[in-house]
Amino acid sequence: VSTQSTGSSGINAEYGDMLLARRVWSSASSFVHSPYIRMSSTEIMGTTESIKELKLEENKDCKPRKESRGGKLTLKCPKGMRDYEPDKMAVRETVFNKIKKCFKKHGAVQIDTPVMELKEILTGKYGEDSKLIYELEDQGGEILALRYDLTVPFARYVAMKKVKNIKRYQIARVYRRDNPAMTKGRYREFYQCDVDFAGEYERMLTDTECVKIVCDILTELEMEKFTIKVNHRKVLD
């Protein structure tokens, strides 16, 4: 009988009584000669003592066991997430500073948005990938989810603040409930570096500047050779 939940002592006691009754019946059956039990006073006293001994024996075996709720604690990061040691953090900080420098050079301003959004704002925006959104339980009357990217929160920000024109950048963590492949750089928690233009601008100017920003960042990071591919065939119309 497994006793992994509360009330385990009651389960043990019931099990012990069942086992005790089975042993007592086996002992007493030798005194049964008919539908009636014929026992002398001496036999009754002897049987009573046997019952007491059996009860003490079963009580020893059926003491409630203290079960650990989660067993032995395993120290590890959640699946698809990792720690970053000081040396890796130093590299990250250097890279982020160079990226921010390029964003600022092109006149972009920085904003920040909550790591959580209302679920209804996020769902339905990513097609089949909506199933990869980390949904949270009811938090004080609000159904929330962890942000999947930085674009939808930015769109919510622009609409809520009634922003007319903005060139913004944001570097922050995002979360995806995907099957991680750590060795291939596929995580459930990772950083995105976004630069977006919202508002009215001269046609093709923002697209051209986005390509230029990417080129400047890769050059600043001392990438020797790189190719930037634009995957929209109408971009040159």
Beta strands, then each sheet from edge to edge (+ up, - down):
strand 1: 109-110
strand 2: 116-118
strand 3: 144-146
strand 4: 166-175
strand 5: 189-198
sheet 1: 1+ 4+ 5-
sheet 2: 2+ 3-
end
